[in-house]
Amino acid sequence: MTTTMSAAKIAEVMAMPYARQLLESRIPARIAYVGLDGAPRVVPVGYEWDGTHFVFASVMGSAKNDALRVNPQVAITIDTEGYPPKVLLLRGTARVEIVDGIPDVYVRASTRRLPEDQRQAWESGVRALFDQMAVITIVPTWAKLLDFETTLPRAVEDIVRGRG
């Protein structure tokens, strides 16, 4: 089983039309990681995709900040509720950097889910609340799109091949 892919193959997956739709949607990414106690965690986050990295920010004191420094391996999913489902699955390595102030990525990623008329008040409140944040950058090492039209889960692909 392959656990890493070439950057070119990851870029190919990320450029697929349904992957682009998911990346540009208002749907949060769900980041899975291992907590300091060894138990798995999954948290939704607002994010940006810059073409090669997932980037999001986290408040100081968040459990994921310390956990990702100890074990930077993550899994990410962005998915729809409709049928057929569209699911972007990724694995990667996270890097945590502490920055002063509120990083622009936090504002952009968070406000894309807010109505336009609420954004300014939200941003003012956040800027007054936090002096520092953690910026988490994830480099994908594996990617797969499941659209159930042109791409399927591997187990289903195996069954289809076996009957073909």
C-alpha positions in Angstrom: 0.0 0.0 0.0 1.4 3.4 -1.0 1.4 6.0 1.8 3.0 8.8 -0.2 2.6 10.1 -3.7 4.7 12.4 -5.9 4.0 16.1 -5.8 2.9 15.9 -9.4 0.3 13.2 -8.6 -1.0 15.1 -5.6 -1.3 18.3 -7.9 -3.2 16.2 -10.4 -5.8 15.1 -7.8 -6.1 18.6 -6.4 -6.7 20.0 -9.8 -9.7 17.7 -10.5 -12.9 19.7 -11.0 -14.7 18.2 -7.9 -11.6 18.6 -5.8 -11.4 22.3 -6.8 -15.1 22.7 -5.9 -14.5 21.2 -2.5 -11.4 23.3 -1.9 -13.2 26.5 -2.9 -16.4 25.7 -0.9 -17.4 27.0 2.5 -17.2 23.4 3.9 -14.6 23.2 6.7 -11.8 20.7 6.5 -11.7 18.0 9.2 -8.2 17.5 10.5 -7.4 14.2 12.2 -4.3 13.9 14.4 -3.1 12.0 17.4 -3.4 13.8 20.8 -0.7 13.9 23.4 -2.6 11.1 25.3 -2.3 8.8 22.2 -6.0 9.0 21.4 -7.2 10.1 17.9 -8.8 13.5 17.4 -10.8 15.1 14.6 -11.5 18.9 14.5 -13.1 21.0 11.8 -11.1 24.0 10.7 -11.4 26.9 8.3 -8.4 26.7 5.9 -6.8 28.0 2.8 -5.3 25.9 0.0 -2.4 27.8 -1.7 -1.9 25.2 -4.4 0.7 23.2 -2.5 -0.2 23.6 1.3 -3.2 23.6 3.6 -2.9 26.5 6.0 -5.0 27.4 9.0 -4.5 29.1 12.3 -5.3 28.0 15.8 -5.6 29.9 19.1 -2.8 29.5 21.6 -3.4 26.8 24.1 -5.2 24.6 21.6 -4.5 20.9 22.2 -3.7 20.4 18.5 -0.8 22.8 18.6 1.3 20.8 21.0 0.1 17.4 19.6 1.2 18.4 16.0 4.6 19.3 17.2 5.1 15.9 18.8 3.4 13.9 15.9 3.0 16.0 12.8 1.2 13.3 10.8 -2.4 14.3 9.9 -5.3 13.2 7.7 -7.8 15.6 6.2 -11.2 15.2 4.7 -13.5 17.7 3.0 -16.8 16.2 2.0 -20.3 16.9 1.0 -23.6 15.7 2.4 -25.4 15.2 -1.0 -25.5 12.1 -3.2 -23.4 11.0 -4.7 -21.0 12.1 -2.1 -17.9 14.0 -3.1 -14.9 13.4 -0.7 -11.4 14.8 -0.9 -9.0 12.7 1.3 -5.5 13.8 2.2 -2.7 12.8 4.4 0.2 15.1 5.2 2.8 16.5 7.6 2.0 19.6 9.7 4.3 22.4 10.8 3.3 24.7 13.7 4.6 28.3 13.8 3.7 30.8 16.5 3.1 34.3 15.2 2.3 37.6 16.8 -1.1 39.1 16.2 -3.9 37.6 14.1 -2.6 36.0 10.8 -4.5 37.1 7.7 -5.1 33.4 6.9 -7.2 33.1 10.0 -9.3 36.0 9.1 -9.8 34.9 5.5 -10.4 31.2 6.4 -12.9 32.0 9.2 -14.9 34.8 7.5 -15.5 32.9 4.3 -18.3 31.1 6.3 -19.7 34.3 7.7 -22.3 36.5 6.1 -20.7 39.7 4.7 -22.5 42.0 7.2 -21.0 40.1 10.2 -17.4 39.9 9.1 -16.1 43.3 10.3 -17.5 42.9 13.8 -16.2 39.3 14.0 -12.7 40.5 12.9 -12.7 43.4 15.4 -13.6 41.0 18.2 -10.9 38.5 17.3 -8.2 41.1 17.0 -9.0 42.4 20.4 -9.0 38.9 22.0 -5.8 37.3 20.7 -2.1 38.5 20.9 -0.6 35.4 19.3 -1.8 32.4 17.2 -0.3 29.3 15.8 -0.2 29.0 12.0 -0.4 25.4 10.9 0.9 24.5 7.5 0.3 21.0 6.1 2.2 19.6 3.2 0.1 16.8 1.6 1.9 13.5 1.0 -1.1 11.6 -0.4 -4.4 12.6 -2.0 -7.5 11.0 -3.4 -10.8 12.3 -4.6 -13.9 10.1 -4.3 -16.7 11.4 -6.5 -18.5 8.1 -7.1 -18.7 9.0 -10.8 -15.1 8.8 -12.0 -13.3 7.8 -8.8 -14.3 5.2 -6.2 -13.0 3.9 -2.9 -10.2 1.3 -3.5 -12.3 -1.6 -2.1 -15.1 -0.8 -4.6 -12.5 -0.5 -7.5 -11.2 -3.9 -6.6 -14.6 -5.5 -6.7 -15.4 -3.8 -10.0 -12.1 -5.0 -11.5 -12.7 -8.6 -10.2 -16.1 -8.7 -12.0 -14.9 -7.1 -15.2 
